[in-house]
């Protein structure tokens, strides 16, 4: 069977930057970046022995935690006429690879997700937007983790989340 124990000790350090610039009256750019340094300073994980590795995970990174991630966003807004404004924008998101277990043997890989939108805002509190998510079709899974047989408590496989599919839509909002 599987023995569950506390990990031991982990050192966590990180930094995050966020900024926004109004480049012109119509164009805004914002960006963010984070660095997360997770270091298991003392630890054993007996559940990784079945993977053919040592139970000593000292020096490894925490599972499910990307080391880096960030985004950049640009939005352009302008008047179409006296009662209608229009806008277009895009954002590129980067999510670094995440290890599946504390053994650090398998990673999801990094994701690069590009989203875009274009729309109009009417003076009668209505907006109409056409949007697309993951328009480049990145097929990196969001997450992967060990799957357990809950009757025997043994790790039997990996669960891998399906990647974010390319999606398009139309959004209509009315504020009253």
Backbone bond lengths (Angstrom), bond angles and torsions (degrees), N, CA, C in turn:
res aa  C-N    CA-C-N  psi(-1)  N-CA   C-N-CA  omega(-1)  CA-C   N-CA-C  phi
1 X - - - 1.440 - - 1.513 110.83 -
2 X 1.267 115.47 178.66 1.462 122.58 -179.52 1.511 109.44 -98.06
3 X 1.306 116.35 137.17 1.453 121.54 175.59 1.517 107.76 -106.65
4 X 1.306 116.79 124.94 1.459 121.46 178.78 1.521 109.08 -99.64
5 X 1.320 116.40 127.74 1.458 121.21 179.80 1.519 109.28 -134.77
6 X 1.329 115.08 163.13 1.456 118.72 172.01 1.513 108.41 -64.82
7 X 1.314 116.29 150.32 1.460 120.42 -176.18 1.512 112.21 -69.49
8 X 1.297 118.96 -45.56 1.460 122.36 -174.77 1.511 109.24 133.81
9 X 1.339 116.96 -112.62 1.460 121.28 178.70 1.521 109.61 -134.20
10 X 1.314 115.07 141.89 1.459 121.29 177.49 1.512 108.96 -132.54
11 X 1.313 116.36 133.04 1.465 121.51 173.49 1.520 108.16 -94.52
12 X 1.312 115.49 129.09 1.454 121.40 179.54 1.527 108.49 -118.26
13 X 1.310 115.52 125.82 1.458 121.32 174.37 1.511 107.12 -137.19
14 X 1.306 115.62 148.27 1.447 117.41 178.67 1.510 112.41 -169.62
15 X 1.312 114.13 167.62 1.454 121.06 177.90 1.531 107.12 -148.49
16 X 1.316 114.84 148.09 1.453 120.46 179.04 1.516 108.95 -136.15
17 X 1.327 115.74 136.34 1.461 121.84 176.51 1.515 108.73 -120.78
18 X 1.312 115.50 140.10 1.452 120.85 176.50 1.515 108.22 -142.02
19 X 1.337 116.40 137.95 1.460 119.78 -178.84 1.515 109.85 -148.97
20 X 1.304 115.40 160.07 1.461 121.90 176.36 1.521 107.83 -147.31
21 X 1.314 116.08 134.93 1.464 121.85 179.44 1.515 109.79 -125.45
22 X 1.321 116.11 131.26 1.456 121.29 170.84 1.525 105.32 -91.59
23 X 1.326 116.88 91.06 1.461 122.81 -172.90 1.523 110.95 -64.58
24 X 1.323 116.65 -47.05 1.461 122.97 173.21 1.526 106.59 -135.55
25 X 1.325 116.97 -179.83 1.461 119.28 177.27 1.527 111.60 -61.06
26 X 1.337 116.82 -25.92 1.464 121.08 -176.40 1.524 114.31 -102.47
27 X 1.330 117.97 -20.79 1.466 120.34 -169.74 1.520 111.36 -118.00
28 X 1.341 115.47 125.56 1.459 122.72 179.40 1.525 109.14 -122.01
29 X 1.336 115.75 138.35 1.461 121.78 176.16 1.520 107.93 -125.19
30 X 1.323 116.86 133.55 1.461 120.79 174.46 1.523 108.05 -132.45
31 X 1.324 114.41 154.22 1.463 119.65 -178.12 1.522 109.44 -153.00
32 X 1.308 115.66 156.66 1.465 121.94 175.62 1.522 108.30 -148.94
33 X 1.324 114.98 152.80 1.464 121.65 179.00 1.517 107.49 -149.72
34 X 1.322 116.89 139.60 1.463 119.78 175.08 1.525 109.40 -134.61
35 X 1.313 114.24 144.62 1.458 123.38 176.04 1.520 106.12 -122.95
36 X 1.322 116.40 121.44 1.460 122.64 -178.31 1.518 108.80 -120.42
37 X 1.309 116.20 108.36 1.461 120.71 -179.81 1.519 108.50 -99.14
38 X 1.311 116.47 107.49 1.467 121.70 177.76 1.516 107.45 -111.11
39 X 1.306 117.24 121.29 1.458 121.95 -177.84 1.523 108.48 -129.07
40 X 1.323 116.44 117.55 1.456 120.43 176.88 1.524 106.67 -75.98
41 X 1.327 116.73 108.00 1.468 120.30 -175.17 1.529 112.01 -84.06
42 X 1.317 117.84 -29.12 1.458 122.77 175.12 1.516 105.93 -145.96
43 X 1.322 116.94 124.81 1.446 115.58 178.73 1.507 114.97 -178.04
44 X 1.313 113.70 147.30 1.446 122.27 172.33 1.512 107.59 -131.25
45 X 1.305 115.45 142.38 1.449 121.49 177.09 1.519 106.81 -133.54
46 X 1.328 116.62 99.80 1.456 121.22 -176.17 1.521 112.26 -66.78
47 X 1.334 117.32 -20.25 1.468 119.02 -178.53 1.521 112.32 -71.86
48 X 1.333 119.06 -15.81 1.465 119.83 -179.69 1.527 112.38 -88.46
49 X 1.321 118.80 -7.72 1.465 121.63 179.06 1.527 110.15 -61.25
50 X 1.342 116.57 -35.35 1.463 120.36 179.16 1.526 111.66 -63.79
51 X 1.326 117.55 -18.12 1.463 121.00 177.93 1.518 112.19 -83.84
52 X 1.316 116.37 1.29 1.451 120.49 178.15 1.512 113.79 85.84
53 X 1.317 117.23 24.39 1.457 121.44 -179.63 1.524 110.01 -127.56
54 X 1.285 116.64 170.12 1.462 122.18 178.10 1.521 110.30 -68.92
55 X 1.310 116.20 153.11 1.467 120.00 176.23 1.524 111.72 -77.74
56 X 1.322 117.84 -10.74 1.466 122.04 179.42 1.525 109.05 -78.32
57 X 1.313 116.97 112.56 1.467 121.79 -179.47 1.534 111.35 -108.06
58 X 1.325 116.91 15.75 1.460 121.85 178.17 1.533 109.37 -57.87
59 X 1.316 116.43 133.03 1.457 122.12 -179.62 1.510 114.22 91.11
60 X 1.313 117.58 -11.18 1.465 120.82 179.53 1.520 111.01 -84.07
61 X 1.333 114.96 168.32 1.467 121.65 175.98 1.522 109.68 -92.87
62 X 1.330 115.39 157.45 1.461 119.99 174.90 1.516 110.02 -64.55
63 X 1.303 115.87 147.07 1.464 121.14 176.01 1.530 109.62 -73.08
64 X 1.325 115.60 155.90 1.468 123.87 174.56 1.529 114.03 64.04
65 X 1.317 117.41 18.74 1.464 121.25 -177.72 1.521 109.61 -125.58
66 X 1.344 117.84 108.52 1.459 118.09 178.21 1.527 110.87 -69.06
67 X 1.322 116.19 142.49 1.464 120.09 178.02 1.521 110.49 -70.44
68 X 1.317 117.52 -39.88 1.464 121.14 179.94 1.517 110.00 -133.54
69 X 1.306 114.54 151.37 1.459 121.26 171.79 1.520 108.66 -160.05
70 X 1.310 115.70 157.86 1.451 118.57 -179.79 1.511 111.49 -175.27
71 X 1.329 115.13 177.08 1.458 120.60 176.99 1.525 109.29 -153.94
72 X 1.325 114.29 159.21 1.459 121.75 169.74 1.519 106.31 -135.60
73 X 1.322 115.67 138.29 1.447 122.00 -175.09 1.519 108.89 -133.51
74 X 1.309 116.81 136.61 1.459 121.92 173.63 1.510 109.79 -127.96
75 X 1.340 116.86 135.02 1.461 121.37 178.63 1.519 109.20 -135.32
76 X 1.325 115.52 129.63 1.460 122.11 176.85 1.518 107.35 -112.76
77 X 1.334 117.14 129.80 1.466 123.09 179.78 1.515 108.94 -130.44
78 X 1.337 116.35 137.56 1.457 120.53 179.78 1.524 109.59 -155.14
79 X 1.328 115.46 163.35 1.461 120.56 176.99 1.524 109.05 -81.30
80 X 1.329 115.80 132.60 1.457 121.12 174.64 1.530 109.11 -86.98
81 X 1.329 114.29 -41.52 1.464 122.21 171.26 1.523 107.03 -156.54
82 X 1.306 119.18 -166.74 1.473 121.54 -173.70 1.527 113.72 -67.10
83 X 1.333 119.03 -19.45 1.461 119.84 -177.50 1.535 113.74 -120.99
84 X 1.322 117.63 1.84 1.466 120.54 -176.74 1.531 109.50 -134.74
85 X 1.332 115.60 127.49 1.460 121.71 170.64 1.522 108.13 -105.27
86 X 1.296 117.19 149.44 1.461 120.97 175.32 1.520 108.60 -124.56
87 X 1.323 115.26 158.52 1.460 120.31 179.06 1.517 109.63 -149.15
88 X 1.323 115.10 156.47 1.460 122.56 174.29 1.512 106.85 -144.04
89 X 1.289 116.46 142.91 1.461 119.34 -178.73 1.514 111.60 -156.11
90 X 1.309 113.91 162.03 1.464 120.49 177.07 1.515 108.47 -148.96
91 X 1.304 116.59 151.62 1.457 120.53 172.57 1.520 109.38 -138.97
92 X 1.311 113.58 141.92 1.457 122.06 176.70 1.515 106.85 -114.22
93 X 1.330 115.78 122.38 1.459 121.11 179.55 1.520 109.19 -111.37
94 X 1.322 115.48 138.57 1.457 122.19 175.59 1.529 107.00 -120.65
95 X 1.317 116.00 127.73 1.461 121.49 175.90 1.523 106.21 -126.93
96 X 1.320 116.21 115.25 1.461 120.50 -177.67 1.515 112.20 -63.92
97 X 1.306 115.67 161.45 1.460 121.30 179.95 1.521 112.09 -60.33
98 X 1.329 115.19 149.17 1.464 122.16 -179.26 1.524 108.38 -121.55
99 X 1.321 116.02 127.36 1.461 118.87 176.50 1.509 110.48 -68.34
100 X 1.335 115.90 143.74 1.454 121.77 -178.47 1.529 110.84 -74.25
101 X 1.332 116.86 -42.48 1.462 121.17 179.51 1.523 109.41 -130.79
102 X 1.323 115.41 172.71 1.468 120.26 177.17 1.527 112.29 -70.48
103 X 1.334 118.05 -9.02 1.461 120.94 175.34 1.529 110.74 -71.92
104 X 1.323 117.79 -17.92 1.471 124.08 179.08 1.522 112.39 58.18
105 X 1.319 117.17 38.11 1.465 121.39 179.49 1.524 113.08 -92.82
106 X 1.326 117.48 -27.86 1.454 121.92 -174.27 1.522 109.36 -135.90
107 X 1.324 115.94 133.99 1.465 121.49 -178.85 1.523 109.59 -123.49
108 X 1.322 116.24 152.26 1.461 120.81 176.60 1.521 111.77 -70.63
109 X 1.324 117.66 -21.68 1.464 120.56 -173.18 1.525 109.24 86.40
110 X 1.298 115.48 164.00 1.461 120.94 -177.14 1.529 110.93 -82.91
111 X 1.323 115.60 146.41 1.463 122.34 176.85 1.527 109.27 -107.21
112 X 1.320 115.62 140.74 1.461 123.10 171.66 1.520 106.04 -126.46
113 X 1.313 117.19 107.77 1.460 121.72 -175.69 1.528 109.57 -113.06
114 X 1.327 116.11 124.26 1.459 121.87 178.36 1.518 108.84 -110.73
115 X 1.323 115.56 123.46 1.457 122.75 178.29 1.528 108.46 -119.43
116 X 1.338 117.05 151.02 1.460 120.68 179.15 1.518 109.85 -146.18
117 X 1.344 115.40 158.70 1.457 120.69 179.53 1.521 109.39 -154.74
118 X 1.319 115.50 150.69 1.456 122.21 173.49 1.519 106.49 -145.03
119 X 1.331 116.17 139.48 1.458 117.60 -176.70 1.510 112.77 -163.32
120 X 1.312 113.54 177.09 1.467 122.03 176.69 1.518 109.06 -128.27
121 X 1.326 115.39 147.98 1.463 122.34 174.46 1.517 107.47 -120.47
122 X 1.327 115.61 118.91 1.452 121.83 -178.32 1.520 109.37 -91.82
123 X 1.322 116.76 153.90 1.467 119.02 -176.77 1.522 113.11 -71.54
124 X 1.322 118.41 -10.11 1.470 121.15 177.81 1.531 111.77 -89.48
125 X 1.347 117.83 27.41 1.470 124.50 177.06 1.525 113.34 68.44
126 X 1.298 117.05 26.75 1.456 121.00 178.87 1.528 108.99 -117.36
127 X 1.332 115.45 144.07 1.459 119.85 174.49 1.525 109.14 -136.22
128 X 1.323 114.54 148.57 1.462 121.56 179.01 1.525 106.27 -130.83
129 X 1.348 116.15 128.65 1.456 120.58 -175.16 1.520 110.50 -135.87
130 X 1.316 115.37 134.56 1.451 122.85 170.65 1.520 106.41 -103.35
131 X 1.344 117.79 128.34 1.463 120.61 -175.09 1.516 110.69 -134.78
132 X 1.336 113.65 158.01 1.458 121.37 174.96 1.516 109.13 -139.22
133 X 1.309 117.10 138.68 1.466 122.67 178.45 1.523 109.35 -119.78
134 X 1.324 115.90 139.56 1.460 123.32 -177.61 1.524 110.00 51.03
135 X 1.316 115.97 50.83 1.465 120.12 -173.38 1.527 113.52 -71.04
136 X 1.314 118.20 -11.86 1.468 120.32 174.87 1.533 112.07 -91.46
137 X 1.324 117.92 -5.82 1.463 121.69 174.81 1.518 115.28 75.65
138 X 1.333 118.24 32.57 1.476 120.78 176.72 1.525 108.76 -57.01
139 X 1.331 116.76 129.67 1.464 121.20 -176.67 1.522 113.47 -108.58
140 X 1.327 117.26 21.31 1.459 121.38 178.02 1.525 109.36 -72.46
141 X 1.328 118.55 131.28 1.472 119.11 178.86 1.532 110.86 -67.52
142 X 1.320 115.96 145.12 1.461 121.18 177.26 1.517 111.81 -66.01
143 X 1.319 116.16 -34.08 1.457 119.84 -173.49 1.523 110.30 -158.72
144 X 1.321 115.13 150.94 1.466 121.55 171.47 1.528 106.67 -142.89
145 X 1.300 116.73 139.39 1.466 120.59 -179.47 1.519 110.14 -151.61
146 X 1.318 115.26 162.58 1.471 120.14 178.10 1.525 109.49 -67.62
147 X 1.317 114.38 140.86 1.466 120.46 174.73 1.525 107.88 -102.94
148 X 1.305 115.57 142.68 1.465 120.50 -177.52 1.517 110.59 -118.20
149 X 1.311 114.10 147.99 1.456 121.36 167.97 1.528 104.75 -87.97
150 X 1.300 117.95 109.88 1.458 121.16 -173.29 1.524 113.68 -76.14
151 X 1.320 117.69 -2.97 1.465 119.54 172.15 1.526 110.42 -86.99
152 X 1.344 116.53 -38.52 1.464 119.64 -179.09 1.532 112.14 -105.18
153 X 1.324 117.57 -9.29 1.470 123.98 -177.84 1.529 111.94 58.31
154 X 1.309 115.99 33.60 1.456 120.22 175.90 1.523 109.82 -107.92
155 X 1.328 114.44 145.09 1.456 121.03 176.19 1.524 107.56 -73.41
156 X 1.325 116.94 123.55 1.452 119.74 -173.33 1.532 113.69 -118.59
157 X 1.319 118.07 -17.29 1.465 120.09 -175.49 1.525 109.36 -169.81
158 X 1.309 115.43 -173.58 1.456 121.38 173.33 1.519 109.23 -114.55
159 X 1.323 116.19 138.62 1.458 121.61 168.51 1.511 106.57 -96.75
160 X 1.309 116.81 124.88 1.460 121.01 178.85 1.520 107.49 -119.33
161 X 1.334 115.37 120.98 1.462 120.50 179.78 1.524 109.06 -68.63
162 X 1.292 116.27 141.30 1.452 120.08 177.70 1.529 109.53 -64.13
163 X 1.313 117.63 145.04 1.461 119.92 178.91 1.527 110.55 -68.15
164 X 1.324 114.54 158.31 1.468 119.45 176.13 1.523 107.99 -68.40
165 X 1.277 116.44 123.84 1.457 121.05 -179.73 1.522 110.08 -83.04
166 X 1.328 115.67 156.69 1.456 120.72 173.37 1.519 107.68 -65.87
167 X 1.329 115.69 128.70 1.456 121.54 -175.84 1.520 109.61 -135.47
168 X 1.309 116.22 137.88 1.466 121.68 175.80 1.511 107.98 -124.38
169 X 1.324 115.77 151.87 1.450 118.24 179.42 1.517 112.19 -160.83
170 X 1.299 113.88 170.85 1.445 123.18 176.79 1.523 107.61 -124.67
171 X 1.312 116.33 127.52 1.464 121.93 -178.90 1.517 108.97 -118.49
172 X 1.330 115.48 130.31 1.460 121.65 176.13 1.519 107.23 -122.11
173 X 1.335 116.35 123.41 1.470 121.81 178.90 1.524 109.60 -119.02
174 X 1.305 114.48 142.03 1.470 120.11 172.51 1.526 107.72 -133.99
175 X 1.310 117.25 120.98 1.464 122.21 177.81 1.513 109.81 -98.44
176 X 1.305 116.03 128.16 1.471 120.08 177.47 1.498 110.78 -134.59
